[in-house]
Every structure is written in C-alpha cells, then in structure tokens.
C-alpha cells in the first residue's frame, strides 16, 4: 500500500504540460479546483472529467501511475460515500427503509458525485507534482506569493519548506517500507488483530521513522549551510520564469472552463 502513494514524485518529460510555467500550473490548479466545486450536475461533471482526461493525455503521464496513487484513498472514498448515502434526505419514497435507516435516490447520486469529485481533485493535484520539479514548484509558488513580502511575510522560506516537505514524501514512504520489512523479518505482525492492536504495532515503526526524519532534516540543514544558503536575501536564480504562448493558451482554456461550468450551473445541469 505504501508503494502506491505517488504524491510528490516527478516524472521528467517534454510534453506541453511539462513546459508550462510553474506559475501557470499553480493558477490552473486553483481554477480547476474552483470549477470542480462549482460543478453541480452530470453534464458539469462530464465536462470536468473530459478536461482532466485531456490534460492527462497531453501530459503523457501513465494512467496506471495515477490509478495506483488512488489506492490509499479507498477507505476515504467508502467513508464519504456511506455518509452521503445515509445522511442525505430526499423527496418521495425511500429506495430502502430499515427502521430509522432510509436510503434515497438523492443520497446515491450525491455520494457518486462526491466520490467522483474527490478522485478528480486528487488526480489534478497529482498532475501538478508529476509534471513540475520541486525547484520549479518552489520558484513558481514564491513568485505568486511575492506581493506578501511587502507585509514582511517570509514567502521564500515558506515556499522552500512546503516544497522540501513535498519532495521528501517519497523518501519517507520508502524509509517506512524498509522499517516495516525489517520489523516483519523479526516477527512483527501488522495485519492481524483488532484496530487497536494494529495501531499499537505501528509504534515500533514510528519511533525509528521520526529519528530518521530528524536525521535527514539535520543533514539537509548542514548541507545548505555548507553551501552558504542565506534564504531570499540577495539570492539570484539560474532559470528565470517567463510566460510563453503555451501559458497564455492555458489561461484562455481556464477562462473557458470556468465560463462553461458557470453556464451549466445556471442551467442546472
């Protein structure tokens, strides 16, 4: 299961999505999330699903990698679906009535839409990290938040911390898998017993994992100090961010997407 978590990984490529400015991809992700939460009908969700499938096709990211990253979300999807099915009241006769428990068709529809929304939301976020290197993501996030520097917000430091955390997700997952394999070789059992027993069995994993994480953080801090890293002050960039025609085309597509979703929401579809 741990190997299925692909958040934070970067797939190098030369697709039009890879070549977009990181600021464009961050803005388009926000536009995509806003449009996704504005979608209310089956036609709206169909448009969003078509848009996502088109971006995946253009980015040339393997669909298997995206689907593999969805496996850890199965329990969240089931929990969300169950909540919407049993707690959504509808009009007319319920489809199933077992005492106080009633299931309406509206609950089934709402559960399907919510599960689909979560899947598309996570897929769009994955595409950002799959097609953008951590360094480019740091530069793009810092550039977008640069107006906050006027009110003394440490934009560069915040961007660097967020991207370092994102970068080390695959590393920590790999480290966790190694620790679990070592514990299993010593007779540890993580799969049987009650939920409380499984939680207790994770304690021998968490302790060495935290120690390893703090050691990596200390090594990274030492390496940055040895390279005279001083933060944002006086820092120059090897690659300057510049918008290209692909970026303006992407912005145009984002405007059209928002306009289409608003129109479909107004029509109730």
C-alpha positions as CSV (number, residue, x, y, z in Angstrom):
1,X,0.0,0.0,0.0
2,X,2.8,2.4,0.8
3,X,4.4,1.9,-2.6
4,X,1.1,3.0,-4.2
5,X,1.5,6.6,-2.7
6,X,2.9,8.6,-5.6
7,X,2.3,12.1,-4.3
8,X,5.5,14.2,-4.6
9,X,7.0,12.2,-7.4
10,X,8.2,13.9,-10.5
11,X,8.1,12.3,-14.0
12,X,10.5,14.2,-16.3
13,X,9.1,14.9,-19.8
14,X,8.8,17.4,-22.6
15,X,5.1,17.5,-23.0
16,X,3.3,20.8,-23.3
17,X,2.1,20.4,-19.7
18,X,5.7,19.9,-18.5
19,X,6.8,23.0,-20.4
20,X,4.2,25.3,-18.9
21,X,5.5,27.9,-16.4
22,X,5.0,26.6,-12.8
23,X,3.0,29.7,-12.0
24,X,0.6,28.8,-14.8
25,X,0.2,25.3,-13.5
26,X,-0.5,26.6,-9.9
27,X,-3.1,29.1,-11.2
28,X,-4.7,26.5,-13.4
29,X,-4.9,24.1,-10.5
30,X,-6.8,26.7,-8.5
31,X,-9.0,27.3,-11.4
32,X,-9.6,23.6,-11.8
33,X,-10.5,23.2,-8.1
34,X,-12.9,26.2,-8.2
35,X,-14.6,24.8,-11.3
36,X,-14.8,21.3,-9.8
37,X,-16.6,22.6,-6.7
38,X,-18.9,24.7,-8.8
39,X,-20.0,21.7,-10.8
40,X,-23.4,20.5,-9.8
41,X,-24.9,18.3,-12.5
42,X,-24.0,15.3,-14.5
43,X,-23.1,17.4,-17.6
44,X,-20.9,19.7,-15.5
45,X,-19.0,16.7,-14.1
46,X,-18.8,15.2,-17.6
47,X,-17.1,18.4,-18.8
48,X,-14.6,18.3,-15.8
49,X,-13.9,14.7,-16.4
50,X,-13.3,15.3,-20.1
51,X,-10.9,18.2,-19.2
52,X,-9.0,16.1,-16.8
53,X,-8.7,13.2,-19.2
54,X,-7.4,15.6,-21.9
55,X,-4.8,17.1,-19.6
56,X,-3.6,13.5,-18.6
57,X,-3.4,12.6,-22.3
58,X,-1.4,15.7,-23.2
59,X,1.0,15.3,-20.2
60,X,1.8,11.7,-21.2
61,X,1.7,10.6,-17.6
62,X,0.9,6.9,-17.4
63,X,-2.7,6.4,-16.3
64,X,-1.5,3.4,-14.2
65,X,0.6,5.7,-12.0
66,X,-2.4,7.9,-11.3
67,X,-4.7,5.0,-10.6
68,X,-2.1,3.4,-8.4
69,X,-1.9,6.6,-6.4
70,X,-5.7,6.3,-5.8
71,X,-5.5,3.1,-3.8
72,X,-4.7,4.7,-0.4
73,X,-7.9,6.7,-0.9
74,X,-10.2,3.7,-1.0
75,X,-11.2,3.9,2.7
76,X,-11.8,7.7,2.4
77,X,-14.0,7.2,-0.6
78,X,-16.0,4.5,1.1
79,X,-16.5,6.6,4.2
80,X,-17.5,9.6,2.2
81,X,-20.0,7.6,0.1
82,X,-21.6,5.9,3.2
83,X,-22.0,9.3,4.9
84,X,-23.7,10.8,1.9
85,X,-25.9,7.8,1.3
86,X,-27.3,7.5,4.8
87,X,-27.4,11.2,5.8
88,X,-28.9,12.7,2.6
89,X,-32.7,13.1,2.8
90,X,-34.7,13.1,-0.3
91,X,-38.2,13.7,-1.5
92,X,-40.7,10.9,-2.1
93,X,-40.5,7.3,-1.0
94,X,-37.0,5.9,0.0
95,X,-35.4,3.2,-2.0
96,X,-34.6,1.2,1.1
97,X,-36.1,1.6,4.6
98,X,-34.8,-0.4,7.5
99,X,-36.3,1.1,10.6
100,X,-34.7,4.6,11.1
101,X,-32.2,3.9,8.3
102,X,-33.5,5.2,4.9
103,X,-31.7,5.4,1.6
104,X,-33.0,7.8,-1.0
105,X,-32.0,8.1,-4.7
106,X,-30.7,11.6,-3.9
107,X,-28.3,10.1,-1.5
108,X,-26.9,7.7,-4.0
109,X,-26.5,10.5,-6.6
110,X,-24.8,12.8,-4.1
111,X,-22.5,10.0,-2.9
112,X,-21.5,9.3,-6.5
113,X,-20.8,12.9,-7.2
114,X,-18.8,13.4,-4.0
115,X,-16.6,10.3,-4.7
116,X,-16.0,11.4,-8.3
117,X,-15.1,14.9,-7.1
118,X,-12.5,13.6,-4.6
119,X,-11.0,11.4,-7.3
120,X,-10.7,14.3,-9.8
121,X,-9.4,16.6,-7.2
122,X,-6.6,14.3,-6.2
123,X,-5.8,13.5,-9.8
124,X,-5.4,17.2,-10.6
125,X,-3.1,17.6,-7.6
126,X,-1.1,14.6,-8.6
127,X,-0.6,16.0,-12.1
128,X,0.9,19.2,-10.7
129,X,3.7,17.3,-8.8
130,X,4.1,14.7,-11.7
131,X,4.9,17.4,-14.2
132,X,6.7,20.0,-12.1
133,X,10.1,19.6,-10.4
134,X,10.3,20.6,-6.7
135,X,12.7,23.5,-7.6
136,X,10.3,24.9,-10.3
137,X,7.4,24.5,-7.9
138,X,9.3,26.5,-5.3
139,X,10.1,29.3,-7.7
140,X,6.5,29.4,-9.0
141,X,4.9,29.5,-5.6
142,X,7.4,32.1,-4.4
143,X,6.6,34.3,-7.4
144,X,2.9,34.1,-6.9
145,X,3.2,34.9,-3.2
146,X,5.8,37.7,-3.7
147,X,3.3,40.5,-3.0
148,X,3.1,39.3,0.6
149,X,6.7,40.3,1.0
150,X,5.6,43.9,1.4
151,X,3.9,42.9,4.7
152,X,7.1,41.0,5.9
153,X,5.8,37.5,5.2
154,X,8.7,35.1,4.7
155,X,7.5,33.9,1.3
156,X,10.7,32.3,0.2
157,X,11.2,30.3,3.4
158,X,7.5,29.2,3.4
159,X,7.7,28.1,-0.3
160,X,11.0,26.3,0.4
161,X,9.6,24.4,3.4
162,X,6.5,23.3,1.5
163,X,8.4,22.0,-1.5
164,X,11.0,20.3,0.7
165,X,8.2,18.5,2.6
166,X,6.6,17.5,-0.7
167,X,10.0,16.3,-2.1
168,X,10.6,14.1,0.9
169,X,7.2,12.3,0.9
170,X,8.5,9.5,-1.4
171,X,11.7,9.3,0.6
172,X,9.8,8.8,3.9
173,X,7.5,6.3,2.3
174,X,10.5,4.3,1.1
175,X,12.0,4.5,4.6
176,X,8.8,3.4,6.2
177,X,8.6,0.4,3.9
178,X,12.2,-0.6,4.8
179,X,11.4,-0.3,8.5
180,X,8.2,-2.4,8.1
181,X,10.1,-5.1,6.2
182,X,12.8,-5.2,8.9
183,X,10.1,-5.5,11.6
184,X,8.3,-8.2,9.8
185,X,11.6,-10.2,9.5
186,X,11.8,-10.0,13.3
187,X,8.3,-11.5,13.6
188,X,6.2,-8.3,13.8
189,X,2.5,-8.6,12.7
190,X,0.8,-5.5,11.2
191,X,-2.1,-7.2,9.5
192,X,-3.9,-9.3,12.1
193,X,-5.8,-8.3,15.3
194,X,-8.2,-5.5,16.1
195,X,-7.8,-1.9,15.1
196,X,-6.2,-1.0,18.4
197,X,-3.7,-3.9,18.2
198,X,-2.7,-2.7,14.7
199,X,-2.3,0.8,16.0
200,X,0.0,-0.4,18.8
201,X,2.0,-2.4,16.3
202,X,2.8,0.8,14.4
203,X,4.7,2.3,17.4
204,X,7.9,0.4,16.7
205,X,7.7,1.9,13.1
206,X,7.0,5.5,14.1
207,X,10.0,5.8,16.5
208,X,12.8,4.9,14.1
209,X,10.9,6.8,11.3
210,X,10.9,10.0,13.3
211,X,14.5,9.5,14.2
212,X,15.4,9.0,10.6
213,X,13.3,12.1,9.5
214,X,15.1,14.3,12.1
215,X,18.5,13.0,11.0
216,X,17.7,13.7,7.3
217,X,16.5,17.2,8.3
218,X,19.7,17.9,10.2
219,X,21.8,16.6,7.3
220,X,19.9,18.8,4.8
221,X,20.3,21.9,7.1
222,X,24.0,21.2,7.4
223,X,24.4,20.8,3.6
224,X,22.5,24.1,3.0
225,X,24.7,25.9,5.5
226,X,27.9,24.5,3.9
227,X,26.7,25.9,0.5
228,X,26.2,29.4,2.2
229,X,22.5,29.3,1.8
230,X,21.1,32.6,3.2
231,X,17.5,32.4,2.2
232,X,15.8,35.0,0.0
233,X,18.1,38.0,0.6
234,X,20.5,38.6,-2.3
235,X,19.5,35.3,-3.9
236,X,19.6,35.0,-7.7
237,X,18.0,32.4,-9.9
238,X,19.7,30.3,-12.6
239,X,16.4,30.0,-14.6
240,X,14.1,33.0,-14.8
241,X,10.4,32.4,-15.1
242,X,8.9,33.6,-18.3
243,X,5.4,33.2,-19.8
244,X,5.2,31.7,-23.2
245,X,2.3,31.3,-25.7
246,X,1.5,27.9,-24.2
247,X,0.9,29.7,-20.9
248,X,-1.5,32.2,-22.4
249,X,-3.3,29.4,-24.2
250,X,-3.7,27.6,-20.9
251,X,-5.1,30.8,-19.3
252,X,-7.6,31.0,-22.1
253,X,-8.6,27.4,-21.6
254,X,-9.1,28.1,-17.9
255,X,-11.4,31.1,-18.6
256,X,-13.4,28.9,-21.0
257,X,-13.7,26.2,-18.4
258,X,-14.9,28.5,-15.7
259,X,-17.4,30.1,-18.1
260,X,-18.7,26.7,-19.2
261,X,-19.2,25.5,-15.6
262,X,-20.9,28.7,-14.6
263,X,-23.3,28.4,-17.6
264,X,-24.1,24.8,-16.9
265,X,-24.7,25.6,-13.2
266,X,-27.1,28.3,-14.2
267,X,-28.9,25.8,-16.5
268,X,-29.0,23.3,-13.6
269,X,-27.1,20.6,-15.5
